[in-house]
Amino acid sequence: MLIADNIARVRANIAAAAKEAGRDPGDILLVGASKMNGAEACREAIAAGIDALGENRVQEMTAKLAENAYEGAPLHFIGHLQRNKVRQVVGRVSLIQSVGSLELLEEIEKAAARLELTQDVLLEVNIGEEAAKSGFAPRDLFAGAEAALERSHIRVLGLMTIPPADAEREENLGYFQKVRTLFVDINEKLFHNELQYLSMGMSGDYEDAVRLGATMVRVGSAIFGSRHYT
C-alpha cells in the first residue's frame, strides 16, 4: 500500500480517537518515524502531507540530510542521543524529542551556544523507570525541567515518553495517564501553561495515546511498512 494511503488511514484513526475524547484532531501532530527508510520514502511522506519526520539514528539522519530527504517538512530527532553526537544534531533538527539527562542538557546547551541558536527540545520521561532506557524518572523530572530553564540556548516545548515495550494495554494506558498528569503539573508550575507538545504513542498504541492527551504521535511501521532488521 502506498505511503500516502497509510498516512490517510492513520490520520482517520487519529481523528476518530480525538473525537471520542472530545478533542480537535487538528491539535495532534503526526510525526513519521522514518528509521530504516530511504530518502524517497521520506519524500513520499512529505508529499502526502506528513507534519514532520523523525529519525532515531544520527548516522542515518546525516546521510539523508545530504540527500535533501527532509525538504518540505520539519525534522525531529526521536531516538537515544549520545552526548558525543550532540554536535551533529543541534541546529540541524527543529526538535530533539529525547532529552533525558542533565548531562545531555549540558551538551546541547554548549553546542547551541557555539552556534548562537536556541535548540527546541522535549524532556523524555522514563515512565516505566527501566534501567536500560534513558529519560528522567518521574521523581527527577522537575529537577530536569528546572535545569533546562536555567540554560539560555535551550527551549523546552513539552514532554515525550515511551512506555515499556512489554506492557499490556491496561498498563500502557496507565503510563500514558501518568505522563499526562506530569505534563499538566509541570506545565502549570514551571512553564506558565505554555508547553505545546505531549509526544506519546507509536504505531501500536497511538490511538490510545490520543485519547489520553497526546498532542504528537510518532508513527513508523503503520506509515512506512514493517522494518527489516539485519
C-alpha positions in Angstrom: 0.0 0.0 0.0 1.2 3.5 -0.8 2.7 5.7 2.0 0.0 8.3 1.2 -2.7 5.8 1.8 -1.2 4.8 5.1 -0.9 8.4 6.2 -4.6 8.9 5.3 -5.6 5.9 7.3 -3.5 6.9 10.3 -5.0 10.4 10.2 -8.5 9.0 10.1 -7.8 6.8 13.1 -6.3 9.9 15.0 -9.4 11.9 14.1 -11.7 9.2 15.4 -9.8 8.8 18.7 -9.7 12.6 19.2 -13.4 12.9 18.7 -14.0 10.1 21.2 -12.1 12.2 23.7 -13.8 15.5 22.7 -10.7 16.8 21.2 -9.9 18.6 17.9 -7.9 16.2 15.6 -6.2 19.3 14.2 -4.4 19.7 17.5 -2.4 16.4 17.0 0.8 16.4 15.0 1.7 13.3 13.1 5.5 12.5 13.0 6.6 9.9 10.6 9.3 7.8 12.2 11.4 7.1 9.1 14.1 4.9 10.6 15.5 2.4 8.0 13.5 4.1 5.2 15.3 5.9 2.4 15.2 9.4 1.1 12.5 8.5 -1.4 10.1 7.2 1.3 10.7 10.4 3.2 9.8 12.5 0.2 6.7 10.4 -0.4 5.6 11.1 3.2 6.2 14.8 2.8 4.3 14.9 -0.5 1.4 13.2 1.3 1.3 15.9 4.0 3.1 14.4 7.0 3.6 17.0 9.7 7.2 16.1 10.5 9.7 13.3 10.1 11.6 11.8 13.0 14.9 10.0 12.9 16.4 7.7 15.6 20.0 7.4 14.4 22.4 10.2 13.8 24.4 8.5 11.0 21.2 7.7 9.1 19.9 11.2 9.6 23.1 12.7 8.4 23.2 10.6 5.2 19.6 11.5 4.4 20.2 15.2 5.1 22.9 15.0 2.4 20.2 13.8 0.0 17.8 16.6 1.0 15.4 13.9 2.1 13.5 16.1 4.5 13.0 19.2 2.4 9.5 20.5 3.0 8.9 19.2 6.5 10.4 19.7 10.0 12.9 17.2 11.1 12.8 15.8 14.7 15.4 13.6 16.4 13.4 11.0 18.3 16.0 8.3 19.3 18.5 8.0 22.1 21.1 10.7 21.6 24.6 10.0 22.7 26.5 13.0 24.1 29.3 12.6 21.7 26.9 13.0 18.8 25.1 16.1 20.0 27.1 18.4 17.7 25.8 16.5 14.7 22.2 17.1 15.7 21.9 20.5 17.3 20.9 23.2 14.8 20.1 20.5 12.2 16.7 19.5 13.6 13.8 21.6 14.6 13.2 19.5 17.7 15.1 17.0 19.8 12.4 14.8 21.5 14.7 12.6 23.6 16.4 14.7 26.2 16.5 12.7 29.3 19.5 13.6 31.5 21.2 16.6 33.0 24.4 15.7 31.1 22.7 15.7 27.8 21.1 19.0 28.5 24.5 20.5 29.2 26.0 19.1 25.9 23.1 20.5 24.0 23.5 23.9 25.7 27.2 24.0 24.8 26.6 23.1 21.1 23.7 25.5 20.7 25.7 28.3 22.3 28.6 27.7 19.9 26.1 28.1 17.0 24.4 31.1 18.7 21.0 29.5 18.4 18.2 28.1 20.7 17.5 24.4 20.4 13.9 23.3 21.0 13.6 20.1 23.0 11.2 17.7 24.7 12.1 16.2 28.1 11.9 12.4 27.9 10.2 10.7 30.8 11.3 7.2 31.6 7.8 6.4 32.9 8.5 2.7 33.5 11.7 3.5 35.3 13.5 0.9 33.1 17.2 0.6 33.9 18.2 0.1 30.3 16.2 3.1 29.0 17.2 6.8 29.0 14.9 9.5 30.3 14.2 11.3 33.5 12.5 9.2 36.2 9.2 10.9 37.1 10.6 11.9 40.5 13.5 13.7 38.7 11.5 15.4 36.0 11.1 18.7 37.9 14.8 19.0 38.6 15.5 18.3 34.9 13.0 21.0 33.8 14.4 23.5 36.2 17.9 22.8 34.9 16.7 23.3 31.3 15.1 26.6 32.3 18.5 27.8 33.5 20.0 27.3 30.1 19.7 30.2 27.7 20.2 28.2 24.5 17.5 25.5 25.2 13.8 25.9 25.0 11.5 23.1 26.4 8.4 22.6 24.4 7.0 19.6 26.2 7.4 16.0 27.3 8.0 12.7 25.5 7.6 9.1 26.7 7.9 5.5 25.5 6.2 3.0 27.8 7.9 -0.4 28.4 7.7 -2.5 25.3 6.3 -5.5 27.1 3.4 -3.6 28.8 -0.1 -4.9 28.4 -2.7 -2.4 27.1 -4.1 -1.6 30.5 -0.6 -0.9 31.8 0.1 1.2 28.8 -3.0 3.3 29.4 -1.8 3.9 33.0 1.6 5.0 31.8 0.1 7.5 29.3 -2.2 8.8 32.1 0.7 9.3 34.5 2.7 11.2 31.9 -0.3 13.4 31.0 -0.7 14.2 34.7 3.1 15.1 34.9 2.6 17.3 31.8 -0.3 19.2 33.3 1.5 19.7 36.6 4.9 20.8 35.3 3.3 23.0 32.7 1.3 24.9 35.3 4.1 25.1 37.9 7.1 25.8 35.7 6.1 26.8 32.2 3.1 29.2 32.6 1.0 26.7 30.7 3.0 27.4 27.5 4.2 23.9 26.8 3.0 22.7 23.4 3.7 19.1 23.0 3.0 15.8 24.8 4.6 13.3 22.5 3.5 9.7 23.2 2.1 6.9 21.1 3.6 4.9 18.3 2.2 2.5 15.6 0.7 0.1 18.1 -0.8 2.5 20.6 -1.2 6.0 19.1 -5.0 5.9 19.2 -4.9 5.2 23.0 -2.3 8.0 23.4 -4.5 10.5 21.6 -7.5 9.5 23.8 -5.3 10.2 26.8 -4.0 13.6 25.7 -1.1 13.2 23.3 -0.6 16.2 21.0 2.1 14.5 19.0 2.4 10.8 17.9 5.4 9.1 16.3 4.3 6.5 13.8 6.7 4.4 11.8 5.6 0.9 10.5 1.9 1.9 10.2 3.1 4.5 7.6 6.3 3.1 6.1 5.6 -0.7 6.5 7.5 -3.2 8.5 11.2 -2.6 9.2 13.5 -5.4 8.1 16.4 -5.6 10.6 19.6 -7.2 9.6 
